[in-house]
Amino acid sequence: MSECYFLTATELDEYIEAGYTLVSGPHSSEEECLVSCGSGSGSGGEGSGSGSGPEEGLVPCCPDALPTTLYATIVGTDDCTCLDGTYELTWNEGLSWVSETLPSGCTGDITVAITCDEGSELFDLTIVCNEVPLATGATEPNTMACDPVDIQYLGLSFDTGGCCESTFNVFISETV
């Protein structure tokens, strides 16, 4: 769930000066703010309502919000061609876009995720196949662009026991 903050005018000015983006508002009350971002319900005047949450993924790794659905295309070499395919990633309304756990063409299920690392402001990649994660140190992108989304991870491999022993590349984009 996204976080909502009700700020005074002075606090709002400080956040804007610091480079944050206002995604909703201004609101006259904290309740109105929570309704707007989907964290509460409220009523007023002649009607009532509840929020449905943000429609795009705003994370510190990119200056503008990203689509709530991204795609991870995996291209393998040698025995890792069994991973080849495109996996739909859905924003979890936090810092990550995650796929469902799906059968791979290899021996085992696969889950793919990217998570914005607030410290480095890079997207870390997580892939688990056959319950084995990527080899250590292979999680930061080789290239990264936000508009349009183009994040590339090259020459990846699994720890021993993963779905395959060769290398593969992962390309994150807005379209299939």
Helices and strands as residue ranges (DSSP letters): H 9-17, H 30-36, E 41-44, E 47-50, E 56-57, E 66-67, E 69-76, G 78-83, E 85-91, E 96-98, E 102-103, E 109-117, E 122-129, E 132-133, E 143-146, E 149-156, E 168-173
